[in-house]
Amino acid sequence: MENIINKNIKRFSNNVFLITENKKIKYKYLLSRAEEKLNFISRGDLILITANNTLGFFEIYFFALNRNVPIILIDENTNSNNVNEIINLYKPNYVFLSVDNLKILPKYERINYYNFCLIKVSKIKNTINKDLAILLSTSGSTGSSKFVKLSYENIFDNALNISKYLKIDHTHTTITTMPPSYSYGLSIINSHFVKGSKIVINKLSFFEKKFWEKLNYNKVTSFGGVPLQYEILKKLKFDKMNFRYLKYLTQAGGSLKLEEINFFLETCEKKKIEFIQMYGQTEASPRISYLPFSKAKKKVGSIGKVIPGGKMTIKKKENQKIGEIIYSGKNVFMGYSLSKNDLNKKSHKKKILETGDFAWKDKQGYYFLVGRKDNFLKVAGYRINSNEIKNFLSKRKIFSEIVEKKGKIVIFTTSNKNQNQIISLLFSEFKLNKNFFKIVKIIKFPRNSRGKVNLTRLINYG
């Protein structure tokens, strides 16, 4: 396909693309510095970036895409052992380390590039599938060497389809609220780039006053967030805040509690802001479905309908209502990679993704998630959906995370209710032997850099 980076730079030449604390970068100047300083990087090279929301990252990212140089994106908080393991497995030619990561590779020669140090690791050109653009992890900042392989078509087909249903155009301005190593955060960048929009580069959190000052000063029209961020927004009394320019908010990265959903639907309706919930997976580059704001109150809890250009079905046994979501579209990934040996493999012939998520569909074609394959716990021969337990407890203000360990359903909770009270509630609802359950009280849930609960740490803790 035609190089969309050059095409957009020419098409939106005089539009402002990036806004930092002290400068505005037009589309036509996006690659100027990188082409001058990094012109030794070319096709056949592989680069790794400890990604962050900085001008340096944006320039390196679009420069690499423009030169057909595949990028491994990892969170800037990935620890040094994991970074070194990924380097050993993938042998990238160049590594861009943010200044906070300099101790990772002290023995290599460095070249400064904004807040990055460029380190040349290997001189050997790699044999890489010509369609491969990005390798993204699905594990937050844990540094797993398993990556999702995304092609140029995957990324930009999804970006264009997202921009269609969100009606993004050159007048829109968004602000970065998530790491670009996270597929949702990167997706927001891509879907605004393809429409000539503006992006305010930001590393501040919602808790910081300067974030809101920056949002209002730059006339931001939208931003996105994961459930944890919306929980924070509710605590910050979002309903009391005033925003002159906001047009819509997007939410993905997991399910919001019904209490939060209703709060944002009512608040946004009063403020004439659309609150759009979405569903996706990194393997789908990443977005799969969206719930139109006009239907959100009638379809509370739904992940909506499939995005333009995609197809979503439920694979289920005859006479069953619930089954696995199967998605197909041009945004379905090329496959997984565990080392550099997987980088030249051809992509899947069939653009079909078995999501591992179970759902049901109503008569109007709206989908409702039930849980994941791995949410179905097997204890003493019983198959139990942990999401049903979580939702049951949540309605009683008992917030929990659930794992199966040593034949027991281990429920981690921050609730002050005593163990016997919680177990009695569960027994009355699910009629399961009380000995199946173990209640573990914790102060707060451990989370990864994307705001998702780190179940691995819970398993080890419990």
C-alpha angles and dihedrals in degrees: 000000000000114000100268093193094063091038093056095042089057095040095051096027099144097035118107109245108172128035120193132172093278110013147041119219119206121214092250091059097043095103100029099100095038092050089052098044103030103036091123089071111090146156112308091040123109121208133196122205130191089216127218140156099271135117090249092059094049092051094048092045097053093038090056093046090049092052094045091244111149117235131210106208118200132169115268089232094061107126121249096250091056093046091052091048091053090048091051093049098044103029096211116198093224134023123199110204123187113233091259091062100051095114090064097079109020096156098063130086113257136213118193119233114173105295091344133086114214113215124191108220106165136020094196115106113230130231101235134167106261091228096056113110110157140014113207129184122225093203105078113226097337090103101230113179090220110102138182111235114222126188129212088254091051093053101042098037088056092043092053093047091049090051089053097058094038089046092227115180140163092282093063125101124193133181129220112250101158136049113274088227086069112085093228093051091047091047091058089052093050096044091054095043092056091056100045093249130151126256122200107212108225138168097175123110128232088256092067120089091215090063091063092043089053092047093053096039092054094044093238112198099191146006137180135223147175124241094270091055091051090049087055092048091054091051089050088058097247088180090067095050124096124220121179099186107031112118102172146354125213128209129193138131096091141339123306119221112260090244091059093043092054091045093054095041092054095040095047092047090056091046093045090239121134117234108204121190119200141185129211150131132229087243088064094052074260126283124078109162143008137198113227111232090232089064099035098098093048092045102040110171094022124127087212129220133327119281120253111283095023137097126214127188138164119241106211142149120261115283092012123120098201127063145142120294111243115194130190131184145112089278094067109119130253094243137271129305129207099172143352088284089074096053097086097046118118119251124252112288091217114056092217127133123197097205100195087226121122121216146149130227126224126218092269092055098256117142126224121196119228101176146288130285087252090051089070105091122197114213123168091340095311122119108217128185107224090201091063089055092046092050092046091052093042091059086059092050091255105130114198150164119214135207135166115239131167093346095309135105102238112203117196113198141169091207122123092219112114122250096254092053092053094045091049090052091051093047092051091052105035102024092222124149109273089228089067090072134074120183119208119189116213133173095231139346116263111240137192125230091277093058094252120134111260102231093180091063090047092052090051091045096048 
